[in-house]
Amino acid sequence: MAQAVRWNHPFSYLNSDGKRHPVENSFATATMVLGLIAVISAWWPGLHVLGSWTGLAGILTGAWGQYISATTGERFVTIIGLGAAAVGFYLGVAHGGLVP
C-alpha cells in the first residue's frame, strides 16, 4: 500500500530507472531552456545575436547531455531541446550571425 501514498517527484519522468541523475537532468533542462530561448528569439531578426549564441550553447549542452544521458526520458527532452536550439541557431545565423 506504500505506492498509493508515494509522492511522484517532478523529475520522475526523467528518472525512470528510480535513481537520481542530477547532472543529466540539469543538462536536459538547460538544453530545453536554451533551445526555447533560441527558437523564440528567431522570430525577430533583430535578435539574431541572442538566438545564434543561445542556439550554439544549446547545441553544445545538448550534445554533451545526449552523450551522458542515462534514461529514455532524459534523451527525449534533450533531443527536443537540441532540435529547437539547432533551428534557433540556424535562423540566427541566417539573419546576421554571431556578431552584431
C-alpha positions as CSV (number, residue, x, y, z in Angstrom):
1,M,0.0,0.0,0.0
2,A,3.0,2.3,0.2
3,Q,2.8,3.0,-3.6
4,A,-0.7,4.5,-3.0
5,V,0.7,7.3,-0.9
6,R,4.0,7.8,-2.6
7,W,4.6,11.3,-4.0
8,N,5.7,11.5,-7.5
9,H,8.7,13.8,-7.9
10,P,8.5,16.3,-10.8
11,F,11.6,14.7,-12.4
12,S,10.1,11.2,-12.2
13,Y,9.8,11.1,-15.9
14,L,13.4,11.8,-16.3
15,N,14.5,9.4,-13.6
16,S,12.5,6.4,-14.9
17,D,15.1,3.9,-13.6
18,G,14.4,5.0,-10.0
19,K,17.8,6.5,-9.4
20,R,18.7,10.2,-9.2
21,H,20.6,11.8,-12.1
22,P,21.1,15.4,-11.1
23,V,23.8,16.2,-13.7
24,E,22.0,14.5,-16.5
25,N,18.7,16.2,-15.6
26,S,20.5,19.6,-15.4
27,F,21.9,19.1,-18.9
28,A,18.5,18.1,-20.3
29,T,16.7,21.1,-18.6
30,A,19.4,23.5,-19.7
31,T,19.2,22.3,-23.3
32,M,15.5,22.7,-23.3
33,V,15.6,26.2,-21.9
34,L,18.4,27.3,-24.3
35,G,16.5,25.8,-27.2
36,L,13.3,27.6,-26.3
37,I,15.1,30.9,-26.0
38,A,16.9,30.3,-29.3
39,V,13.8,29.4,-31.3
40,I,11.6,32.1,-29.8
41,S,14.3,34.8,-30.5
42,A,14.5,33.5,-34.1
43,W,11.1,35.1,-34.8
44,W,12.7,38.6,-34.6
45,P,15.6,39.2,-37.0
46,G,17.0,41.9,-34.7
47,L,17.6,39.3,-32.0
48,H,20.0,37.2,-34.2
49,V,22.9,37.6,-31.8
50,L,20.9,36.2,-28.9
51,G,19.3,33.5,-31.0
52,S,22.6,32.3,-32.5
53,W,24.6,32.3,-29.3
54,T,21.9,30.6,-27.2
55,G,21.4,28.1,-30.1
56,L,25.1,27.3,-30.2
57,A,25.2,26.9,-26.4
58,G,22.1,24.7,-26.6
59,I,23.7,22.5,-29.3
60,L,26.8,22.0,-27.2
61,T,25.0,21.3,-24.0
62,G,22.5,19.0,-25.8
63,A,25.4,17.0,-27.4
64,W,27.0,16.5,-24.1
65,G,23.7,15.8,-22.4
66,Q,22.9,13.2,-25.0
67,Y,26.3,11.6,-24.5
68,I,25.9,11.2,-20.7
69,S,22.2,10.6,-20.6
70,A,21.1,7.6,-18.6
71,T,17.3,7.2,-19.3
72,T,15.0,7.5,-22.2
73,G,13.2,10.4,-20.7
74,E,16.4,12.4,-20.5
75,R,17.2,11.6,-24.1
76,F,13.7,12.6,-25.2
77,V,13.9,16.0,-23.5
78,T,17.5,16.6,-24.7
79,I,16.6,15.8,-28.3
80,I,13.6,18.1,-28.3
81,G,15.8,20.9,-26.9
82,L,18.6,20.1,-29.2
83,G,16.3,20.4,-32.2
84,A,14.9,23.7,-31.0
85,A,18.5,25.0,-30.4
86,A,19.6,24.0,-33.8
87,V,16.6,25.7,-35.5
88,G,17.3,28.9,-33.5
89,F,21.0,28.8,-34.2
90,Y,20.5,28.3,-38.0
91,L,17.9,31.1,-38.2
92,G,20.1,33.4,-36.1
93,V,23.0,32.8,-38.4
94,A,20.8,33.3,-41.4
95,H,19.6,36.7,-40.0
96,G,23.1,38.0,-39.3
97,G,25.3,35.6,-37.5
98,L,27.0,35.5,-34.1
99,V,28.3,39.1,-34.1
100,P,26.3,42.3,-34.3
